[in-house]
């Protein structure tokens, strides 16, 4: 009798354990069965290339040529994270890496070589706090993170390291974007963050992702307070994507009382889908609007204050793009643009070359340097842009893009014919005492890019 009871107990235990394991099994993959290849800022491949049991490779190359009709003598591009040099064929980015996974353990590593390994770290002043050259240590990494996958609902990922940011809708990788030169909304908001994230997929159509990070596009921490925020993405069906990103932190160097809040919100809609059509095969649009502010430490959010509170310091932007695919998705045409208003210029990309600011340890609200571009509280900056491109897409791994872009600002900002380096255009020339960087209020340019992804 004892043996029978023991046997029944063992059978009951394993049945309960089996039921528990069944309940804890992942119900499916996020976005399973949905076509996401049309997204702006998303992977346009229908399936990953070379996906294996333990490793899926990542190989991307972005080469571009651009010409500014201002024709700066030093060939330097101002105010862009995608472009660096005029009138030259340049490798903007070469990425190698992949996804590694084994028994729930996971890692994602993507290297970064090319002009972006210099262009992107220049916007981060957190390495100036303390020792060690973080900008040099990380500049050749686009992403590097590791964590663990939990088989609950449609998956839970707990990861730490360096991640690509979603703020501004566009992807950091141009092969995933509809346009090459991002509008102000995307180009002036973060491309990366360092910290901890948790991705929770309670359903295959919903992602909830909280963050604890060092700061706003920063390798290190500007002050003692980490940044906190998160992303919520919902795709009710494969023709609609809605997302919101929200952030709160203290990101003014050495001014811990100044707090920053930012809200980024996007809607993508595919309103035509005829993949076999030889005329228009797909049509879609993306709409993004950002709003945020800094308050405290001498600035006062959306309203001008008194001498103690300081001037208004906020960020508002919007961008819209519409894309049409032709002839079974082999060709595409995109047009759109955007607007930005950023009093205080705390998210403005500072002009490059001699006009670049360096941190001023005695007054971090200003910029220092031989020819500073001021970012004092309340300094005005408004900008708008529009662009159009035509793209040839022989297959989902390669794209040839030709783009026209007009950008304009309320204050001198873009590189004029005199450039931003010296009177000769060479950094080896000592600037003439009467020379100043030639900044103008607008620029028109064309861009040709070849974008590859394995």
Buried (B, 14 or more C-beta within 10 A) or exposed (E): EEEEEEEEEEEEEEEEEEEEEEEEEBBBEBBEEBBBBBBBBBBBBEEBEEEEEEEBBBBBBBBBBBBBEBEBBBBBBBBBBBBBBBEEEBEBBBBBBBBBBEEEEBBBBBBBBBBBBEBBBBBBBBBBBEEEEBBEEBBEBBBBBBBEBBEBBBBBBBBEBBBBBBBBBBBBBBBBBBBBBBBBBBBBBBBBBBBBBBBBBBEBBBBBBBBBBBBBBBBBBBBEBBBBBBBBBBBEEBBBBBBBBBBBBBBBBBBBEBBBBBBBBBBBEBEEBBEEBEEEBBBBBBBBBBBBBBBBBBBBBEEBBEEEBBBBBBBBBBBBBBBBBBEBBBBBBBBBBBBBBBBBBBBBBBBBBBBBBEBBEEEBBBBEBEBBBEBBBBBEBBBBBBBBBBBEBEEBBBBEBBBBBBBBBEBBBBBBEBBBBBBBBEEEEEBEEEBBBBBBBBBBBBBBBBBBBB
